[in-house]
Amino acid sequence: MLKPHLTGLTWPVIPNRAGAEILSLVYQFEQSQWWSQERLLDHQMAQILTVLRHFKGTSPFYAKRLDDTDIDLEKPLDLETFQTIPPLTREDIQSAGDALLSNKIPKNHGRLLTASSSGSTGRPVTARKTDVNQTFHRALNLRNHLWHKRDLAAKFATIRGYDPGVAMAPDGKHSKSWTSVYRTGPSIQLNSAHCTLGEQVHWIIKERPPYILSYPTNLYALALRCDEVGLRMPWLKALITFSEALSPGQRSVIERVFDVSVEDMYSAAEVSMIAVQCPDEPANYHVQSENVLMEVVREDGSLCDIGETGRILVTDLHNFAMPFIRYEIGDLADFGPPCSCGRGLPTVQRIYGRVRNMLKLESGEQIFPDIAALHLNEIAPLRQYQMTQKTYTDIEMKLNLARPFEGDEEAHMRKMILDAFGRPFNLHLVHVDDIPRHPSGKFEDFISEVKD
């Protein structure tokens, strides 16, 4: 049921302007998701051409970047021509400063908003957006809820990083609704950046939310803690992950412990929703092509083939405040073949963590270390871990154990890890009482400090 807006009109409902804009987008999404990839690309290129023309006249940094290409903005744009524009890096954003921003944002795009990335690459950036981007974000979130047929009358919990003092344990924060358009059950939030796993578990048991949205690493750590004490949560209907790459190992452990499906989405603070897990074929993620153009490229900039791992470049189609055009977000992915569900939205079969979260070899190769897939908690009561690659040969692993190792547990764990890597690393196990999170509330289970 839609939220009423006008006095006395409870059915049928006339939504307010913001709600009507969101519903209009969701209606269009319902049509465009079935278009062919060729038709989607044609519309993306037309929209990107409008964006390029805007920044050519309003962004000093981007005007020069476009001047250095042979692109004629008076002609239709195709993908091959578009790809002659150099990728935008975090270093570019930091060095350009205000020269990157538009000095003439369309007035009807609303307020100027700010969003900051976590800086897990070591180069934090601040994104500028408008109310238009926020409207797309809310519409894409609503599409995700509808795709996965979530019970809008249920309670929805979010456990993520907030500013200090917001949604703090033990009570968290309570709101009346979890969408801006439909009547729903209550929304509750808890600040993962400022509470322990134990406090999270107590809060979840007290609130009993059927849906929980959180970071993959946080839900994985909660799963290990609940498995350790034999705690189950039969009231759960689904767990939703976002903001970080979800590994197959993490998914397996979370789904086994909580006995519900994990519904993942790939997003970034700079550009909002990028890809969402298909509701019909969970192995696939659908690129949200109405919001972004996503490319997966090799080191030489050429497009990767299906199944080939490459760097992600993403273009925001509707940001007229700050040009995220061919933005190198720092993640890796594999594109997949068309989905059997029939949607024309391109598929991604695997999204890897940031390059910083890849194990680097001296040969130049990189490996995604899915330690969660090893189920190390079955060897010893492992509450949490964090690996840091110090050099090409040395790895430090911090372990938070419920008790010290017994018998041959340490040797068994060490052998399993090194066998999985398949290389003779020097593995240093360090016992700790706590592993701190990033200020954003996220947690990195693997970090490489090796510089390329």
N, C-alpha and C positions, 0 to 999 in steps of 0.2 A: 504494500500500500504506500502510495506517495505521501510525503509530508504535506499537510495542508498549509496554505499560505494566506488565502483571502478569508476574511471573517464569514463564518457561516457555511463555507463551501468545504465540507468534509468528504463529499463524493458526488460526482467525479471531482478530482482535485486539480486545481490550476497551480502549478509550481511557481516559485519565485523565479526571477530572471536567471540567477546562477544555476538553479536546478534545471530550468528549461534548456540552458546551454549544454549542460552535462547530458541530459536525456537526448538532445539532438545529436550529439557526438556518438553516444552509444548506439542510437538508431543507425547512423551512418556506418559505424563499425560493423554492425550486424550484416550490412550489405557488402562492404569492402573486403571482409575476411574471406569471402568466397571468390573474389576476383582472381584472375591468373597473375602470376608473378610479373609477367610482361606489362599488364595493365596497371598493377600497383607501381611498378618502376616508372612508367610514363607519368603518373600523377606525382610521384616523388620528385622527379626531375623538374617538372613544371613548378612545383612549390619551391624547390631549392633555387631555381633561377630567380624567383621573386626575392628570396632571402639574399642571394648574392648581389642583386641590384641594390637592395637596401643598404647593405654594408659597404658596397663600393662608394656610396655617397655619404655615409655617416660614420665610418670607422677608419681613422687614419691608418692604423696598422693593416687592416684588411684591404683597404684601397691599394696600398702598395703591393700587397701579396697578389692581388688580382692583376695589377699592372704588370707584374713579372711573368704572367702567363699569356698565352695567345687566345684566351677565351673571349669571344664576342658575345656580350650580354644582350645583344639585340637579336640573336638567333636562338632557336630552340636548343636546349641543352641535352646532351646524351651522356651516358655513364662514362664512356671512354674519355670524353673531353673533360668531364668533371674530375676525373682521377688525375688530371695534370696539376691540380691544386695540391701543394705540399700538405702533408698532415699537420695538424695543429697539436703541439706538444704542451705538456705542463710547463716546461721551461719557457716556451713562447708566451704563455699566458702570464707567467710571473714577470718576465722581462718587459712585456708590452705595457703592462699596467692599464691605466685609463685610456691609452691610445687604442686599445682593442675594442672598447665599448662603443656602442652607437651614441652619437651626440644628438640624435633626433628619433627617439622611440615613438612610434605611433601613439597618439593620445588615447585612442580607444582600446589600447591593449592593457589599460589599467595601471595598477601600482607597480613600482619597481621593487622586486623582491630579491633576497639574498639567500644562497644555499652554499654551504661549505662541504668539501669532500673531507674524508677522514685523514688524508695525507699518508695512507699506508704505503705509498710508493716512496715516501720521503720528500715529496713535493706537493704540499697541500695547495689547493686552489679554491678561490671564492668565485662562485658562479652568480651572475646577475640574470634574473628572469622577470617575467611579468605575470599579471593575473591570467593571461591567456595560457601560459605554461601550466599554471596551477589548475586551470579548468581541464586541460588535457590529462593531467596527472589524476584528477579525481574521476574522470570518465574512464580511464584505463583501469583504475582500481575497481570501479564498478563492473566493468567488463569481466575482470578476473573473478570477482565474486559470482557473477552470473554464469560464467563458463563452468565453474566448479560446483554450481548448484548449492551454494552455502545457505544454510537456514538463517535468513535475515532476522528472525525473531530471537535467535540465540545470543548469548553473551560472547563478546569478542575481546580477547586479551592481546595486548602488545607489550613485549618485553624488549626494550632497546635502550640505547643511550639517549638521555635527555640532559639539559642543563642542570647543574647542581641545584637541589631544592625542589625540582619538578618530579612528580610521581615517585616519591621516595618510599622505601620500605618503612614500616611494615604494611601500610595501607594502600600505597600507590595512589593513582588518580582515577576518578570515576566520571564518566560522561554518559549522556542519555542515549547517544546513537553512534554507530560506526560507519554510516554513509551520510552524505549531505543531501540526499534526494529521497530515499525511502525511510519509512518508519522501521526501526530495527530494535533489537534488544540493546542492553547497555554495552558501552565500550569502557574497558579498564586498561590502565597502563602502569607499568613498573619500570623504574630506571635501572637498567642492567649495569650502568657505569658506576653505580654507587650502592650496590648491594651484593651480598654473597649468594652463592648457589643455594645454600641452606635457606636463606631468606626468600629466594625465588620459589623453592619447593613449598615452603609453608604458605606463601601467598597463593600459589596455584591450588593447593588443597583447600584453602579457605574459600576461594572464589569459584572453583570448579568451572572454568570456562570451557565450552566445547571446542573453541577455536583459539589457537595461540599463534601469533606472528612473532618471529624472532630471528636472530642470526643463526646460520647453520652451526657455527662453532658453539654457540650458547646452548642450543637444543641438544647438541651432541654431548656437551658436558653435563647437562641435566639428565640425559639418558644414562650416562655412566653412573651418576650419583644415585639415581632411582634404582638402577639395576643392582648396585652394590647393596642397598638395604631392602631389596625385594618389593619396592613400591610400584604399584600400577595405577593408572588413571582411566578407569573404564568409561568415564563421561566424555572423553575426548572424541571429536568427530574428524578433525584434521589438524595438522600442523603446517604452517605456512612459513617458508624461509625466504629471506631477501638479503640484498646488500653485499653478500659474500658468495663465492663459488661453493656450491654444495657438492662434495665428492661422493662417489658411489658408496664408499665405505661408511661415511657419515650417515647417508640415507639408510643404509642397511641396518645400522645399529639403532638409529632413532625409531625406525618403523618396527623393528623387532621388540624393543622395550615398551613402546607405547601402543603398539598394535593398531596404528592408524597410518594412513598414507601421508607422505610429505608432499606438499604442493609448492614447488619452487618458482620463484620469479627472479629475473636478472634485471637489476636496476642500478642506477648511479645518481648521486645527489645532483650532478651537473646536468643530466638530461632526462631524469625520471625513468620511466619504464622502458626497457630495451627488449626483453624477451620474456615470455610467460610459458610455463609448462602446459602442454596441450591437455585439455580435459579428457580427450578420448585415447590418446597415445602418450602416456606419461614419459616415455623415453625421449620424446621430442619437445623442444621449446619453440614457440612461434615468435618470430621477430614482430614487434609492434610497429608495423610499417606505416601506420597512420601517424606515428609520432616521430620515428627516426628512420634514417637509412643506415643500415649496418653493413660494413665491409669486413672481410677477413682476408688479410694480405700477407704475402711472404716478406722476407727481409728486403727484397729488391722492389717492393711496392706492388707487384703483380698480384692479381686475385688468386686465392687458393682454390684448388679443386675441392669437390665434395669429399669430406672425410679427412682433409689435410689440415693440420693445425697451423694457425697463423695469428697475427696480431689483429686485434679488433680496432677498427676506426668507426666512429659513430657521428652522424650528422643530425642535429636537432632541426626539425622542419619548421618550427614555429617560434623560435626564440629570436626576437627582433631587438633585444637589448645587448646580447653578447654572442658573437658568432662561434658556436661549437660546430665547426665545419671540418669534416674528416678528422675529428678529435681522437687522438691516440690515448685511449683511456687507461692503457697499461695492462689489459687482460688478454688472454688467449682463448681461442675457441675453434671448433670444427663445425662447418656447415653440413647439413644433412640433405638427403633427397626429399622430394615432395612428400607430405604427410598423407597417410591413408585416410585421415579424417576428411579430406577433401578441401581443407582450407588452403588458399593460395599463399598465405603468409609464409615467407621462407622459414625453414627449420634450422635449428641449431641442435646438434646431438650431444655436444659436450662443451661446457664452459669451464675453463680452468681459472685458477687464482691468478693474481697479478704476477708479473715476472719476478717480483721480489719473493714470491712464494713458491718458486720453482727451484729444484735442486740443480745446481750448475756443475757441469763436468768440464775438465780441462780441455777436452776436444771441442768445446763450444756447444755441445748438445745440452738440452735441459730436460728434466724429468719432473713430472708432478708426483710428489711423494704422498700417496693416499695412505697414511699411517692408520687411519681409522679402519681401513679394510682388513687390517691384521688382527683386530679384536684382542688387543694386548690386555684388556681388562679381564680376559679369561685366564690369563697367566697369573696375574697378581691384581689386587684391588686398586686399580689405577683410577684416580679421580680426574686427573687432568695432566696434560703434558704440553711441552713446547720445545720444538727442535730449532736450533740455530746453526746454520752452516757457516763456520768460521773461515775455512779455507777449502781448497779443492779436495783436501784429504781429511779434514777434521770437522766433526759434528758434535755439538753439545746438546744434550737432551735433558731438560728439566722435568722431573717427575714429582707429582703430588700424589702420594700413596696413602691409603687408609692405615697401613701398617708397614713396617720394614719388610724387605724381601725375606723369604724363607727358603731354605734348601737351595735348589738349583733354579729358582724363579728368575733371578737376575741374569744368569747365563742363558737361560732359555729365551728370555725377552731380547737380549742382545743378539743372539743368533738369528732369531726370527726377523729382526729389523735389518740386519746386515744381509741376510739371504734375500730379503725383498729388494734391497738396493742392488744386489748382485755385484757389488764392488767393495774392495777392502778399505772402507773408511775407518778412521780412528773415532770410535763412538764413546763419548764421555757422558756417563750418566750422573746427574746431579740431583740430589734429593732436596726438595724445597717444601715449605709450608703453604706457599701461595704463589700463584702466577698472575701478575697484574695485567689488567686489560688496557687497551688503548683508551684515552679519554672519551672517545666516541661510544664506548661500551662494547666495541667489537673485540675479538680475540683472534690473534694469528697463531695457528698451531705449527706453522713452519715459516721460517724467515731465512733468507740467504743474505749474508753480508759480503759475499764475494762480488767484487766489482768487475764488470766486463772490460 
